[in-house]
Amino acid sequence: MLLLVYATLIGFFFKTDHALQIQCYQCEEVKNNECSTPEFIVNCTVNVQDMCQKEVMVKEDGIHYRKSCASSGACLIASSGYQPFCTGKLNSVCIHCCNTPLCNGPQRKKRPPLSAATSLFPPTLSPIVCLLWSICLT
């Protein structure tokens, strides 16, 4: 029954001509991640290139990047083939694949985790006020 539901949904998706398209950064061997700006954004080929690829090469003069659209099969094969050379040292080559829009750009900074010392209430409030406040919020 579940297979029938999936088949129906997939059939509906392709029948209504909804195309799958992703946007990625595209550049050829630039230094210091300089191609992660709007002018380097491209629309990948619909239903063919479904991933973004980022190649990171460590050279004597610094880190070089190559970014592009890719098909999932080609990207995953390339990334696994270069795995032994992905050391982070001189002459290292790493290939990364991802499947969300512009994911081959700079990594977003993660928010720091809330520490145990961080409280939702100011330290000047008494425990009773905090208890009443939490009851009022529910």
TORBA-442989 format. One line per field, with one value per atom (N, C-alpha, C, O): residue in three letters; atom name; x, y, z. Coordinates in nm, 2 decimals. Atoms other than C-alpha are relative to their C-alpha. Layout:
// TORBA-442989
residuo <- c(ALA/...)
atomo <- c(CA/...)
xx <- c(X/...)
yy <- c(Y/...)
zz <- c(Z/...)
//
This chain:
// TORBA-442989
residuo <- c(MET/MET/MET/MET/LEU/LEU/LEU/LEU/LEU/LEU/LEU/LEU/LEU/LEU/LEU/LEU/VAL/VAL/VAL/VAL/TYR/TYR/TYR/TYR/ALA/ALA/ALA/ALA/THR/THR/THR/THR/LEU/LEU/LEU/LEU/ILE/ILE/ILE/ILE/GLY/GLY/GLY/GLY/PHE/PHE/PHE/PHE/PHE/PHE/PHE/PHE/PHE/PHE/PHE/PHE/LYS/LYS/LYS/LYS/THR/THR/THR/THR/ASP/ASP/ASP/ASP/HIS/HIS/HIS/HIS/ALA/ALA/ALA/ALA/LEU/LEU/LEU/LEU/GLN/GLN/GLN/GLN/ILE/ILE/ILE/ILE/GLN/GLN/GLN/GLN/CYS/CYS/CYS/CYS/TYR/TYR/TYR/TYR/GLN/GLN/GLN/GLN/CYS/CYS/CYS/CYS/GLU/GLU/GLU/GLU/GLU/GLU/GLU/GLU/VAL/VAL/VAL/VAL/LYS/LYS/LYS/LYS/ASN/ASN/ASN/ASN/ASN/ASN/ASN/ASN/GLU/GLU/GLU/GLU/CYS/CYS/CYS/CYS/SER/SER/SER/SER/THR/THR/THR/THR/PRO/PRO/PRO/PRO/GLU/GLU/GLU/GLU/PHE/PHE/PHE/PHE/ILE/ILE/ILE/ILE/VAL/VAL/VAL/VAL/ASN/ASN/ASN/ASN/CYS/CYS/CYS/CYS/THR/THR/THR/THR/VAL/VAL/VAL/VAL/ASN/ASN/ASN/ASN/VAL/VAL/VAL/VAL/GLN/GLN/GLN/GLN/ASP/ASP/ASP/ASP/MET/MET/MET/MET/CYS/CYS/CYS/CYS/GLN/GLN/GLN/GLN/LYS/LYS/LYS/LYS/GLU/GLU/GLU/GLU/VAL/VAL/VAL/VAL/MET/MET/MET/MET/VAL/VAL/VAL/VAL/LYS/LYS/LYS/LYS/GLU/GLU/GLU/GLU/ASP/ASP/ASP/ASP/GLY/GLY/GLY/GLY/ILE/ILE/ILE/ILE/HIS/HIS/HIS/HIS/TYR/TYR/TYR/TYR/ARG/ARG/ARG/ARG/LYS/LYS/LYS/LYS/SER/SER/SER/SER/CYS/CYS/CYS/CYS/ALA/ALA/ALA/ALA/SER/SER/SER/SER/SER/SER/SER/SER/GLY/GLY/GLY/GLY/ALA/ALA/ALA/ALA/CYS/CYS/CYS/CYS/LEU/LEU/LEU/LEU/ILE/ILE/ILE/ILE/ALA/ALA/ALA/ALA/SER/SER/SER/SER/SER/SER/SER/SER/GLY/GLY/GLY/GLY/TYR/TYR/TYR/TYR/GLN/GLN/GLN/GLN/PRO/PRO/PRO/PRO/PHE/PHE/PHE/PHE/CYS/CYS/CYS/CYS/THR/THR/THR/THR/GLY/GLY/GLY/GLY/LYS/LYS/LYS/LYS/LEU/LEU/LEU/LEU/ASN/ASN/ASN/ASN/SER/SER/SER/SER/VAL/VAL/VAL/VAL/CYS/CYS/CYS/CYS/ILE/ILE/ILE/ILE/HIS/HIS/HIS/HIS/CYS/CYS/CYS/CYS/CYS/CYS/CYS/CYS/ASN/ASN/ASN/ASN/THR/THR/THR/THR/PRO/PRO/PRO/PRO/LEU/LEU/LEU/LEU/CYS/CYS/CYS/CYS/ASN/ASN/ASN/ASN/GLY/GLY/GLY/GLY/PRO/PRO/PRO/PRO/GLN/GLN/GLN/GLN/ARG/ARG/ARG/ARG/LYS/LYS/LYS/LYS/LYS/LYS/LYS/LYS/ARG/ARG/ARG/ARG/PRO/PRO/PRO/PRO/PRO/PRO/PRO/PRO/LEU/LEU/LEU/LEU/SER/SER/SER/SER/ALA/ALA/ALA/ALA/ALA/ALA/ALA/ALA/THR/THR/THR/THR/SER/SER/SER/SER/LEU/LEU/LEU/LEU/PHE/PHE/PHE/PHE/PRO/PRO/PRO/PRO/PRO/PRO/PRO/PRO/THR/THR/THR/THR/LEU/LEU/LEU/LEU/SER/SER/SER/SER/PRO/PRO/PRO/PRO/ILE/ILE/ILE/ILE/VAL/VAL/VAL/VAL/CYS/CYS/CYS/CYS/LEU/LEU/LEU/LEU/LEU/LEU/LEU/LEU/TRP/TRP/TRP/TRP/SER/SER/SER/SER/ILE/ILE/ILE/ILE/CYS/CYS/CYS/CYS/LEU/LEU/LEU/LEU/THR/THR/THR/THR)
atomo <- c(N/CA/C/O/N/CA/C/O/N/CA/C/O/N/CA/C/O/N/CA/C/O/N/CA/C/O/N/CA/C/O/N/CA/C/O/N/CA/C/O/N/CA/C/O/N/CA/C/O/N/CA/C/O/N/CA/C/O/N/CA/C/O/N/CA/C/O/N/CA/C/O/N/CA/C/O/N/CA/C/O/N/CA/C/O/N/CA/C/O/N/CA/C/O/N/CA/C/O/N/CA/C/O/N/CA/C/O/N/CA/C/O/N/CA/C/O/N/CA/C/O/N/CA/C/O/N/CA/C/O/N/CA/C/O/N/CA/C/O/N/CA/C/O/N/CA/C/O/N/CA/C/O/N/CA/C/O/N/CA/C/O/N/CA/C/O/N/CA/C/O/N/CA/C/O/N/CA/C/O/N/CA/C/O/N/CA/C/O/N/CA/C/O/N/CA/C/O/N/CA/C/O/N/CA/C/O/N/CA/C/O/N/CA/C/O/N/CA/C/O/N/CA/C/O/N/CA/C/O/N/CA/C/O/N/CA/C/O/N/CA/C/O/N/CA/C/O/N/CA/C/O/N/CA/C/O/N/CA/C/O/N/CA/C/O/N/CA/C/O/N/CA/C/O/N/CA/C/O/N/CA/C/O/N/CA/C/O/N/CA/C/O/N/CA/C/O/N/CA/C/O/N/CA/C/O/N/CA/C/O/N/CA/C/O/N/CA/C/O/N/CA/C/O/N/CA/C/O/N/CA/C/O/N/CA/C/O/N/CA/C/O/N/CA/C/O/N/CA/C/O/N/CA/C/O/N/CA/C/O/N/CA/C/O/N/CA/C/O/N/CA/C/O/N/CA/C/O/N/CA/C/O/N/CA/C/O/N/CA/C/O/N/CA/C/O/N/CA/C/O/N/CA/C/O/N/CA/C/O/N/CA/C/O/N/CA/C/O/N/CA/C/O/N/CA/C/O/N/CA/C/O/N/CA/C/O/N/CA/C/O/N/CA/C/O/N/CA/C/O/N/CA/C/O/N/CA/C/O/N/CA/C/O/N/CA/C/O/N/CA/C/O/N/CA/C/O/N/CA/C/O/N/CA/C/O/N/CA/C/O/N/CA/C/O/N/CA/C/O/N/CA/C/O/N/CA/C/O/N/CA/C/O/N/CA/C/O/N/CA/C/O/N/CA/C/O/N/CA/C/O/N/CA/C/O/N/CA/C/O/N/CA/C/O/N/CA/C/O/N/CA/C/O/N/CA/C/O/N/CA/C/O/N/CA/C/O/N/CA/C/O/N/CA/C/O/N/CA/C/O/N/CA/C/O/N/CA/C/O/N/CA/C/O/N/CA/C/O/N/CA/C/O/N/CA/C/O/N/CA/C/O/N/CA/C/O/N/CA/C/O)
xx <- c(0.08/0.00/0.09/0.06/-0.09/0.28/0.07/0.10/-0.07/0.46/-0.09/-0.05/0.10/0.14/-0.01/-0.02/0.00/0.13/0.12/0.11/-0.12/0.49/0.00/0.04/0.01/0.44/-0.09/-0.06/0.09/0.14/0.06/0.04/-0.06/0.32/0.11/0.12/-0.11/0.62/-0.06/-0.01/0.06/0.40/-0.06/-0.05/0.06/0.21/0.11/0.09/-0.11/0.54/0.05/0.07/-0.05/0.67/-0.10/-0.07/0.10/0.34/-0.03/-0.07/0.03/0.29/0.12/0.11/-0.11/0.63/0.07/0.13/-0.08/0.79/0.14/0.17/-0.14/1.15/0.09/0.06/-0.09/1.42/0.13/0.20/-0.11/1.68/0.07/0.00/-0.07/1.95/0.10/0.14/-0.10/2.18/0.12/0.12/-0.13/2.55/0.09/0.06/-0.11/2.86/0.08/0.10/-0.08/3.07/0.12/0.11/-0.13/3.44/0.11/0.09/-0.12/3.77/0.12/0.17/-0.13/4.06/0.03/0.12/-0.02/4.04/0.06/0.04/-0.06/4.23/-0.09/-0.17/0.06/4.09/-0.15/-0.21/0.14/3.73/-0.07/-0.18/0.05/3.68/-0.11/-0.17/0.11/3.41/-0.13/-0.22/0.12/3.14/-0.08/-0.13/0.07/2.97/-0.11/-0.10/0.12/2.64/0.03/-0.04/-0.03/2.81/0.05/0.05/-0.04/2.93/-0.11/-0.08/0.11/2.59/-0.06/-0.08/0.05/2.46/-0.12/-0.13/0.11/2.14/0.05/0.10/-0.05/2.24/-0.10/-0.22/0.08/2.10/-0.12/-0.09/0.12/1.74/0.00/0.03/0.02/1.70/0.13/0.12/-0.13/2.07/0.10/0.16/-0.09/2.29/-0.07/-0.13/0.09/2.13/0.09/0.04/-0.08/2.43/0.10/0.12/-0.11/2.69/0.13/0.13/-0.13/3.06/0.10/0.10/-0.11/3.35/0.13/0.14/-0.13/3.71/0.10/0.11/-0.09/3.97/0.14/0.16/-0.13/4.33/0.10/0.10/-0.10/4.62/0.13/0.19/-0.12/4.91/0.10/0.07/-0.10/5.23/-0.04/0.00/0.03/5.08/-0.14/-0.19/0.13/4.76/-0.10/-0.07/0.11/4.43/-0.08/-0.11/0.08/4.25/-0.13/-0.14/0.13/3.89/-0.05/-0.02/0.07/3.70/-0.14/-0.16/0.14/3.32/-0.08/-0.06/0.08/3.05/-0.13/-0.14/0.12/2.72/0.05/0.15/-0.04/2.74/-0.12/-0.22/0.10/2.53/0.04/0.16/-0.03/2.51/0.09/0.19/-0.09/2.67/0.15/0.24/-0.14/2.97/0.07/0.19/-0.06/3.03/0.04/0.15/-0.03/3.01/0.12/0.20/-0.11/3.24/0.13/0.24/-0.12/3.49/0.05/0.17/-0.04/3.48/0.06/0.15/-0.06/3.54/0.13/0.22/-0.13/3.82/0.11/0.23/-0.10/4.00/0.02/0.10/-0.01/3.95/0.14/0.18/-0.14/4.31/0.09/0.19/-0.08/4.44/-0.05/0.01/0.06/4.23/0.06/0.00/-0.07/4.48/0.01/0.04/-0.01/4.48/0.14/0.17/-0.14/4.86/0.02/-0.07/-0.04/5.05/-0.03/-0.01/0.04/4.92/-0.12/-0.15/0.13/4.60/-0.11/-0.11/0.12/4.28/-0.12/-0.12/0.12/3.94/-0.12/-0.12/0.12/3.61/-0.12/-0.13/0.12/3.29/-0.13/-0.13/0.13/2.93/-0.11/-0.10/0.12/2.61/-0.12/-0.10/0.11/2.26/-0.11/-0.23/0.09/2.11/0.05/0.17/-0.04/2.12/0.12/0.12/-0.12/2.46/0.08/0.15/-0.07/2.59/0.15/0.23/-0.14/2.93/0.07/0.18/-0.06/2.99/0.07/0.10/-0.06/3.14/-0.09/-0.21/0.07/3.04/-0.06/0.01/0.06/2.79/0.05/0.08/-0.04/2.90/-0.11/-0.22/0.10/2.73/-0.02/0.08/0.02/2.57/0.06/0.06/-0.06/2.75/-0.11/-0.22/0.10/2.56/-0.03/0.06/0.03/2.38/0.07/0.07/-0.07/2.59/-0.10/-0.21/0.09/2.45/-0.02/-0.11/0.01/2.52/-0.10/-0.14/0.09/2.30/-0.15/-0.19/0.14/1.95/-0.09/-0.05/0.10/1.63/-0.05/-0.11/0.04/1.57/0.11/0.22/-0.11/1.78/0.03/-0.06/-0.04/1.98/-0.07/-0.07/0.06/1.80/-0.14/-0.19/0.14/1.46/0.01/0.10/0.00/1.38/-0.05/-0.12/0.05/1.31/-0.16/-0.21/0.15/0.94/-0.06/-0.15/0.04/0.90/0.02/-0.06/-0.03/1.07/-0.11/-0.15/0.10/0.83/-0.14/-0.20/0.12/0.53/0.00/-0.10/-0.02/0.66/-0.01/-0.08/0.00/0.70/-0.15/-0.19/0.14/0.34/-0.08/-0.17/0.08/0.20/0.03/-0.05/-0.04/0.39/-0.07/-0.08/0.05/0.23/-0.15/-0.21)
yy <- c(-0.12/0.00/0.13/0.22/-0.12/0.24/0.02/0.13/-0.01/0.16/0.06/0.14/-0.06/0.25/0.15/0.23/-0.14/0.59/0.07/0.18/-0.06/0.66/0.01/0.11/0.00/0.56/0.11/0.17/-0.10/0.79/0.14/0.22/-0.13/1.08/0.03/0.15/-0.02/1.04/0.02/0.11/-0.02/1.00/0.14/0.20/-0.13/1.32/0.11/0.20/-0.10/1.51/0.01/0.12/-0.01/1.42/0.04/0.10/-0.03/1.45/0.15/0.21/-0.14/1.81/0.09/0.21/-0.07/1.91/0.09/0.19/-0.07/2.02/-0.04/-0.15/0.03/2.05/0.02/0.10/-0.01/1.99/0.08/0.04/-0.08/2.27/0.05/0.09/-0.04/2.37/0.12/0.12/-0.10/2.68/-0.03/-0.07/0.02/2.65/0.12/0.19/-0.09/2.87/-0.08/-0.20/0.06/2.81/0.09/0.20/-0.07/2.91/-0.10/-0.22/0.09/2.76/0.05/0.15/-0.02/2.75/0.14/0.20/-0.13/3.07/-0.02/-0.12/0.01/3.15/0.06/0.15/-0.06/3.21/0.01/0.10/0.01/3.12/0.13/0.17/-0.13/3.45/-0.01/0.09/0.01/3.31/-0.04/-0.09/0.02/3.29/0.13/0.17/-0.12/3.61/-0.02/-0.11/0.02/3.66/-0.02/-0.09/0.01/3.70/-0.14/-0.17/0.14/3.33/-0.10/-0.22/0.10/3.18/-0.04/0.05/0.05/2.96/-0.09/-0.15/0.10/2.76/-0.13/-0.13/0.13/2.40/-0.06/-0.02/0.07/2.18/-0.07/-0.16/0.06/2.08/-0.15/-0.21/0.15/1.71/-0.07/-0.20/0.06/1.64/0.03/-0.07/-0.04/1.83/0.04/0.14/-0.01/1.78/0.03/0.02/-0.02/1.86/0.11/0.15/-0.10/2.13/-0.07/-0.16/0.06/2.03/0.11/0.22/-0.09/2.20/-0.08/-0.17/0.07/2.10/0.10/0.22/-0.08/2.23/-0.05/-0.17/0.04/2.22/0.08/0.20/-0.07/2.30/0.01/-0.10/-0.02/2.45/0.08/0.14/-0.07/2.62/0.15/0.21/-0.14/2.97/0.02/0.13/-0.02/2.90/-0.11/-0.20/0.09/2.72/0.05/0.17/-0.03/2.71/-0.08/-0.19/0.06/2.64/-0.02/0.07/0.02/2.50/-0.04/-0.14/0.02/2.51/-0.02/0.04/0.02/2.38/-0.08/-0.12/0.09/2.20/-0.14/-0.15/0.14/1.82/-0.09/-0.06/0.11/1.51/-0.07/-0.08/0.06/1.32/-0.12/-0.14/0.11/1.01/0.04/-0.02/-0.04/1.19/0.06/0.04/-0.07/1.40/-0.10/-0.09/0.10/1.11/-0.09/-0.13/0.08/0.90/0.08/0.02/-0.09/1.19/0.02/0.01/-0.02/1.26/-0.12/-0.11/0.12/0.90/-0.03/-0.09/0.03/0.87/0.09/0.04/-0.09/1.17/-0.01/0.06/0.01/1.06/-0.03/0.03/0.02/0.93/0.12/0.13/-0.12/1.27/0.11/0.22/-0.11/1.47/0.00/-0.05/0.00/1.53/0.14/0.15/-0.14/1.91/0.05/0.16/-0.04/1.91/0.05/0.05/-0.04/2.05/-0.10/-0.22/0.08/1.91/-0.09/-0.18/0.07/1.78/0.05/0.16/-0.03/1.76/-0.06/-0.18/0.05/1.73/0.04/0.15/-0.03/1.71/-0.03/-0.13/0.01/1.78/0.01/0.09/-0.01/1.72/0.04/-0.01/-0.04/1.87/0.03/0.05/-0.01/1.90/0.11/0.09/-0.12/2.23/0.12/0.13/-0.11/2.56/0.07/0.10/-0.08/2.74/-0.06/0.00/0.07/2.48/-0.01/-0.05/0.00/2.49/0.13/0.16/-0.13/2.84/0.00/-0.11/-0.01/2.96/-0.07/-0.06/0.07/2.76/0.11/0.21/-0.09/2.95/-0.02/-0.14/0.01/3.02/-0.06/-0.01/0.06/2.80/0.08/0.15/-0.07/2.96/-0.08/-0.21/0.07/2.88/-0.07/-0.01/0.07/2.63/0.08/0.14/-0.06/2.76/-0.07/-0.19/0.06/2.70/-0.03/0.03/0.03/2.56/0.13/0.14/-0.12/2.90/0.10/0.20/-0.09/3.08/-0.02/-0.14/0.01/3.15/0.08/0.18/-0.07/3.26/0.12/0.21/-0.11/3.50/0.08/0.02/-0.08/3.79/-0.05/-0.10/0.05/3.70/0.08/0.03/-0.08/3.98/-0.05/-0.01/0.05/3.80/-0.11/-0.20/0.11/3.58/-0.12/-0.12/0.13/3.21/0.00/-0.07/0.00/3.28/0.07/0.03/-0.07/3.54/-0.08/-0.08/0.09/3.30/-0.11/-0.14/0.11/3.02/0.06/0.00/-0.06/3.25/0.04/0.02/-0.04/3.38/-0.13/-0.12/0.12/3.02/-0.06/-0.11/0.05/2.93/0.09/0.04/-0.09/3.24/-0.02/0.00/0.02/3.15/-0.13/-0.14/0.13/2.80/0.01/-0.09)
zz <- c(0.00/0.00/0.00/-0.07/0.00/0.09/-0.13/-0.17/0.12/-0.23/-0.11/-0.19/0.09/-0.42/0.02/-0.08/-0.04/-0.24/-0.06/-0.12/0.06/-0.33/-0.15/-0.21/0.15/-0.69/-0.05/-0.15/0.04/-0.72/0.02/-0.07/-0.02/-0.57/-0.10/-0.15/0.10/-0.79/-0.14/-0.21/0.13/-1.09/-0.02/-0.12/0.00/-1.00/-0.02/-0.09/0.01/-0.95/-0.14/-0.19/0.13/-1.29/-0.11/-0.21/0.10/-1.47/0.00/-0.10/-0.01/-1.35/-0.04/-0.03/0.05/-1.50/0.10/0.07/-0.10/-1.17/-0.03/-0.02/0.03/-1.25/0.13/0.21/-0.11/-1.00/-0.04/-0.13/0.04/-1.02/0.13/0.22/-0.11/-0.78/-0.04/-0.16/0.03/-0.77/0.08/0.19/-0.06/-0.70/-0.04/-0.13/0.04/-0.70/-0.11/-0.10/0.10/-1.01/-0.03/-0.06/0.03/-1.06/-0.03/0.01/0.03/-1.18/0.07/0.04/-0.07/-0.94/0.04/-0.02/-0.06/-0.75/0.14/0.21/-0.13/-0.43/0.11/0.08/-0.12/-0.09/0.00/0.06/0.00/-0.16/-0.06/-0.02/0.05/-0.36/-0.10/-0.14/0.09/-0.58/0.06/0.00/-0.07/-0.32/0.01/0.12/0.01/-0.43/-0.11/-0.19/0.09/-0.63/-0.14/-0.22/0.15/-0.97/-0.04/-0.16/0.03/-0.94/0.02/0.00/-0.02/-0.88/-0.14/-0.22/0.12/-1.16/0.03/0.14/-0.01/-1.22/-0.07/-0.18/0.06/-1.27/-0.10/-0.10/0.10/-1.55/0.07/0.16/-0.06/-1.46/-0.01/-0.12/-0.01/-1.35/-0.04/-0.06/0.03/-1.44/0.11/0.17/-0.10/-1.21/0.13/0.14/-0.12/-0.87/0.13/0.24/-0.11/-0.65/-0.03/-0.14/0.01/-0.58/0.04/0.12/-0.03/-0.58/0.03/-0.03/-0.04/-0.41/0.01/0.08/0.00/-0.48/0.07/0.03/-0.08/-0.23/-0.02/0.01/0.03/-0.33/0.08/0.07/-0.08/-0.10/-0.09/-0.12/0.09/-0.31/0.08/0.19/-0.07/-0.22/0.02/0.12/-0.01/-0.28/0.08/0.08/-0.08/-0.07/-0.04/-0.11/0.03/-0.09/-0.12/-0.13/0.13/-0.43/0.01/0.06/0.00/-0.49/-0.14/-0.23/0.12/-0.78/0.04/0.11/-0.04/-0.75/-0.13/-0.23/0.12/-0.99/0.04/0.15/-0.01/-1.04/-0.04/-0.11/0.04/-1.07/0.02/0.08/-0.02/-1.10/0.13/0.16/-0.12/-0.78/-0.02/0.06/0.03/-0.93/-0.02/0.04/0.03/-1.07/0.12/0.14/-0.12/-0.76/0.11/0.16/-0.10/-0.52/-0.04/0.05/0.04/-0.73/0.01/0.05/-0.01/-0.76/0.14/0.18/-0.14/-0.39/0.07/0.15/-0.06/-0.29/-0.06/0.01/0.07/-0.55/0.06/0.06/-0.05/-0.40/0.16/0.21/-0.14/-0.04/0.06/0.16/-0.05/0.00/-0.01/0.07/0.02/-0.11/0.08/0.07/-0.08/0.13/0.14/0.23/-0.12/0.40/0.07/0.19/-0.05/0.44/0.00/0.03/0.01/0.38/-0.14/-0.23/0.13/0.08/-0.11/-0.09/0.11/-0.25/0.03/-0.05/-0.04/-0.08/-0.09/-0.14/0.08/-0.29/0.07/0.10/-0.06/-0.13/-0.09/-0.13/0.07/-0.31/0.09/0.15/-0.08/-0.13/-0.08/-0.18/0.07/-0.25/0.10/0.21/-0.08/-0.12/-0.09/-0.21/0.08/-0.23/0.04/0.02/-0.03/-0.10/-0.07/-0.10/0.08/-0.28/0.06/0.18/-0.04/-0.26/0.11/0.18/-0.10/-0.03/-0.02/0.07/0.03/-0.20/0.02/-0.02/-0.03/-0.08/0.14/0.19/-0.13/0.25/0.10/0.09/-0.11/0.56/0.09/0.13/-0.09/0.77/0.14/0.18/-0.14/1.12/0.09/0.08/-0.08/1.37/0.13/0.18/-0.13/1.68/0.11/0.11/-0.12/2.00/0.08/0.09/-0.08/2.22/0.13/0.18/-0.13/2.52/0.11/0.12/-0.11/2.82/0.12/0.12/-0.12/3.15/0.08/0.16/-0.08/3.30/-0.06/0.01/0.07/3.05/0.05/0.05/-0.05/3.19/-0.09/-0.15/0.08/3.02/0.08/0.02/-0.08/3.31/0.06/0.08/-0.06/3.44/0.14/0.21/-0.13/3.75/0.11/0.23/-0.11/3.95/0.03/0.14/-0.04/3.94/0.10/0.09/-0.11/4.24/-0.06/-0.16/0.05/4.19/0.00/-0.09/0.00/4.28/-0.12/-0.18/0.12/4.01/-0.13/-0.22/0.12/3.76/-0.01/-0.12/0.00/3.86/-0.05/-0.13/0.05/3.82/-0.15/-0.22/0.14/3.49/-0.09/-0.20/0.08/3.36/0.00/-0.10/0.00/3.47/-0.09/-0.16/0.09/3.29/-0.15/-0.23/0.14/2.97/-0.05/-0.18/0.05/2.95/-0.03/-0.07)
//
